[in-house]
Amino acid sequence: MTGPDRGGQIAWLMTALALRRCGARPQRITPRRRFDRAQLDGLVIGGGTDVDPFHYGQESEPPDDADAVRQRSALDWLVGLVLAAFRILFATHSLQDYDPERDRLEKSLIEHALRERLPVLGICRGAQLMNVVLGGSLHQKIGHFYTEETRYVRSILPRKTVAILPGTHLYEILGTATGFVNALHKQSIDQLGEDVVVSAREPNGVVQAIEQSGHRFFVGVQWHPEYMPQSAIQKKLFQGLVAVATARAPSRD
C-alpha cells in the first residue's frame, strides 16, 4: 500500500488490517521507504493529498465554497467535528497542497502494475491517479454538482448512496447494485483515461468508481473501504484484490 512520508498512519493501519483479514502480507510504501518491486503481488494506491493538476495538463484552481451547497443539520455539524479531529490527531492528509514525490512514485508503480498485470485497488486519490496515468483528467472542484436535494456529504460514516453499474467488474465483486459509502473527497474523475469505464456513480452523475476494461483487477473507488471494516460488502474489494494476487503470484514460503 502506498502513502505519504508524513502522516497517513491510520489509513495504513486500517488498510493493513483489511488486507491481513483476507490473508495478505501488507507492505507500506512511501517515497522514502525502500522496497523491491519484484516482490509485489498486488498494489493498493491509498488516499490523501490531491493529485497535482500538472499531471493532467491543468493549473491549480481555488477550492469550492462547500458551505454554499451543504445543508447544515446537527448531524452534519457533529460529523464535521469528528472528521476535523480525526485529521488533526492522526494526520491522515499531508499539510501541503500537493506531494510531488508521492505523485512520481505512485505513477511509476501504476505503470509497473499495468506492465506486469498486477491487480490494483485505488482508494480516493488512488482512483483519481489511476485515471490520470491512463490519460484521463479530474474535476478539481465538485461543489457545482450538488444542490439542496443532492447534498454535498463529507463523512467517514457510510452516509452516501451510490449506484453500482450492472455488467462491470465492480458489480461482479460486490454483488449489489447499491452501495452505502463514506465520502472524504473534494475532487472527482472527469474525462476517462484509455480503456477506463465508470463502474459506480452518484445520482447526480459524480463518478464514484472506475475500472479498466479487460484487466483482471484494476479498480478504483472514490470512497474509503478501509474505514468500513464492519461492512462485509466492502471487505469483498480486498478479498477480490488478494484472490487475483494469489492466483498470479509464484509460490512463496
C-alpha positions, -999 to +999 in steps of 0.1 A: +000+000+000+013+034-009+011+066+012+029+098+022+062+100+041+044+122+067+011+112+082-012+085+069-007+062+099-044+054+105-051+049+068-021+025+067-032+006+098-068+002+087-058-009+052-032-033+065-059-048+088-083-052+059-056-070+039-045-092+067-081-103+072-080-116+037-047-135+041-023-110+026+010-096+039+008-058+036+039-037+029+039+000+034+055+020+005+063+057+006+088+078-014+115+073+012+109+036+020+130+012+000+112-018-015+116-045-041+090-042-069+097-078-079+082-089-045+049-072-051+019-094-059-007-066-058-010-029-052-032-005-031-029+031-041-041+050-009-059+082-003-045+116+008-033+148-009-049+159-042-031+149-074-012+178-089-032+190-119+001+194-137-002+157-144-034+161-165-025+194-182-043+219-159-034+246-135-045+246-098-079+261-091-091+276-058-112+252-037-150+251-036-170+271-011-187+239+002-209+258+026-229+272-004-242+237-013-244+219+021-274+215+044-263+220+079-281+197+102-270+189+137-256+155+125-236+173+098-220+196+124-212+166+146-198+145+118-178+175+106-162+180+140-154+143+143-138+144+108-118+175+117-105+160+149-097+127+131-075+146+106-058+168+132-050+139+156-039+113+131-025+135+102-043+114+075-036+141+049-004+159+041-002+195+052+009+206+018-014+212-012+004+186-034+030+159-029+053+157-060+074+128-047+044+107-040+029+116-073+060+104-091+063+072-070+026+062-075+026+070-112+056+048-116+040+020-096+008+021-115+027+019-148+047-010-134+015-028-123-001-023-158+030-038-175+032-067-151-006-072-149-006-068-111-040-063-095-045-027-084-071-012-059-072+026-059-087+044-029-100+080-033-069+099-045-056+065-058-086+060-081-081+095-094-044+090-101-051+056-119-074+075-143-048+103-148-020+077-155-042+063-183-046+098-198-077+110-180-084+142-161-101+153-129-127+178-117-107+200-093-140+213-078-172+194-074-195+217-054-214+226-086-227+190-088-246+194-055-279+211-047-303+212-017-316+179-030-283+162-037-263+171-006-225+175-006-217+148+020-182+145+035-181+120+063-162+089+075-195+073+081-213+055+052-239+082+045-237+084+007-256+061-017-240+051-050-253+030-079-230+001-089-234-003-127-245-038-139-221-056-162-190-041-145-163-059-127-171-039-095-207-052-097-194-087-100-171-082-070-196-065-047-227-084-058-250-054-053-265-026-074-265-001-045-237+008-021-237+028+011-203+045+013-184+073+031-170+104+014-139+124+022-131+137-013-134+172-028-124+163-063-136+136-088-129+120-121-138+140-152-125+127-186-119+090-186-085+075-195-077+048-220-100+018-216-113+032-184-150+027-177-173+040-149-185+013-126-203+035-100-219+069-098-239+092-075-274+101-086-261+135-097-236+119-121-204+122-100-181+093-107-176+071-077-157+041-091-138+032-122-121+001-137-100-007-168-118-030-192-100-062-199-079-061-167-085-088-141-084-063-113-078-026-119-104-010-098-106+025-082-132+036-057-138+072-046-148+061-011-126+046+017-135+009+023-107+006+048-127+028+072-157+005+070-144-028+085-179-037+097-191-040+061-190-075+045-196-059+011-166-035+014-144-064+025-151-080-009-129-053-025-099-065-005-108-102-010-110-097-047-076-080-048-060-107-027-076-135-047-062-122-080-028-115-064-027-151-051-036-166-084-009-148-103+019-149-077+046-176-076+047-200-047+061-183-016+073-198+017 
